[in-house]
Amino acid sequence: MIKFMEINKIIKGDVIEELKKIPDKSIDLVITDPFYVPKSKFEWETFDNWFWNWNKEWLKEIKRIVKDDFQMFISFSSEDMARFDLLLQELGFTIQSRIVWNYRNAAKGVGKGFAKTYEFIFHCSSGKKLNFPEKWDDRRFDVK
């Protein structure tokens, strides 16, 4: 028998340790936005190895806890999108879509370069169709 988790409860703790407490194949939907870290604040090689091992660990736990029929949305840094895409595939996730979240209200540019005006969201699932309405338009996706 599955013990039901309390809903609407914020859990404070190490994500990997907290995920380990969740029973196998008990989650229908995952929506997450892993942290981004200013890379200039760390010794790069040490941080890079730690960061990608950490991503692999929590994704393995997600893989364990999702039901056979699940949906998952992960927002991830555009700078590391390609590497994260490969990691998801390596761990056996089926990427259904790579969504571009366009920040229509972002600044036009700062200093010598352009401002970041988008973010990627990976949609992974077991193949179950999403329940979208029959009629919809771009307004449903505006970020204001």
C-alpha positions in Angstrom: 0.0 0.0 0.0 1.3 3.4 -0.9 1.5 6.0 1.8 0.1 9.2 0.4 2.2 12.3 0.7 0.9 15.5 2.2 -0.1 18.0 -0.5 0.7 21.7 -0.5 3.7 21.2 1.9 7.1 22.7 1.3 9.9 20.3 2.1 13.2 21.9 3.0 16.2 19.7 2.5 18.7 18.2 0.1 16.8 17.4 -3.0 18.5 14.0 -3.5 17.9 12.9 0.1 14.3 14.1 0.0 13.6 12.3 -3.4 15.0 9.1 -1.9 12.1 9.2 0.6 9.5 9.1 -2.2 8.2 5.6 -3.1 9.0 4.1 -6.5 6.5 4.8 -9.4 4.4 7.1 -7.3 4.5 10.5 -9.1 2.4 11.5 -12.1 3.8 15.0 -12.8 7.2 16.7 -12.3 7.7 20.4 -12.8 11.2 21.6 -11.8 13.6 24.4 -12.4 17.1 23.4 -11.1 19.3 26.1 -9.8 21.6 28.2 -12.0 25.0 29.2 -10.6 27.2 32.1 -11.9 30.1 30.0 -13.2 32.5 32.9 -12.6 32.2 32.3 -8.8 33.7 28.9 -8.9 36.9 27.1 -9.9 35.3 25.9 -13.2 36.5 22.3 -13.6 35.7 21.3 -10.0 32.2 22.9 -10.2 31.4 21.5 -13.6 32.1 18.0 -12.5 30.1 18.4 -9.4 27.2 20.1 -11.1 26.7 17.4 -13.8 27.1 14.6 -11.3 24.5 16.3 -9.2 22.1 16.6 -12.1 22.6 12.9 -13.0 21.8 11.9 -9.4 18.5 13.8 -9.0 17.4 12.8 -12.5 18.0 9.1 -11.6 15.8 9.6 -8.5 13.1 11.3 -10.7 13.3 8.3 -13.1 12.7 6.0 -10.2 9.7 7.8 -8.7 7.7 8.6 -11.8 4.9 6.3 -12.8 5.0 4.4 -16.1 2.5 7.0 -17.4 4.1 10.4 -16.4 4.7 14.0 -17.6 7.8 16.1 -16.7 8.7 19.7 -17.4 12.2 20.9 -16.6 13.3 24.4 -17.2 17.0 24.6 -17.8 19.7 27.1 -18.6 20.0 27.9 -22.4 23.8 27.9 -22.0 23.8 24.2 -21.0 20.8 23.1 -23.0 22.6 20.7 -25.3 24.5 18.9 -22.5 21.3 18.6 -20.5 19.5 17.2 -23.5 22.1 14.5 -23.9 21.9 13.7 -20.1 18.2 13.2 -20.3 18.6 10.8 -23.2 21.5 9.0 -21.5 19.2 8.3 -18.5 16.4 7.0 -20.8 14.0 9.9 -20.7 11.9 10.4 -23.9 12.0 14.1 -24.8 8.6 14.9 -26.3 9.3 18.6 -26.9 11.9 21.3 -26.4 9.8 24.4 -25.5 11.2 27.9 -25.9 9.9 30.2 -23.3 10.2 33.6 -24.9 10.5 36.5 -22.4 8.6 39.2 -24.4 9.2 41.8 -21.8 12.9 41.3 -21.4 15.4 44.1 -21.8 16.7 44.7 -25.3 20.4 44.5 -24.5 23.0 45.4 -21.8 26.5 46.5 -22.3 28.3 44.8 -25.1 25.8 42.0 -25.8 22.2 41.1 -26.1 20.0 40.2 -23.1 18.8 36.7 -22.5 15.2 36.7 -23.8 14.4 33.0 -23.6 14.7 29.8 -21.5 14.3 26.2 -22.5 11.8 23.8 -21.0 12.2 20.1 -21.7 9.0 18.1 -21.8 9.6 14.4 -21.2 6.9 11.8 -20.8 6.1 8.1 -21.3 4.0 9.1 -24.3 0.8 9.9 -22.6 -0.9 12.7 -24.5 -1.4 16.1 -22.7 -4.9 17.3 -22.2 -4.8 20.5 -24.3 -8.1 22.2 -25.3 -9.1 21.9 -29.0 -9.0 25.7 -29.6 -6.2 27.8 -28.4 -3.8 30.5 -29.6 -0.5 32.2 -28.8 -1.9 34.2 -26.0 -1.9 31.2 -23.8 1.9 31.2 -24.0 2.7 34.9 -23.4 5.1 35.7 -20.6 4.4 39.1 -19.2 
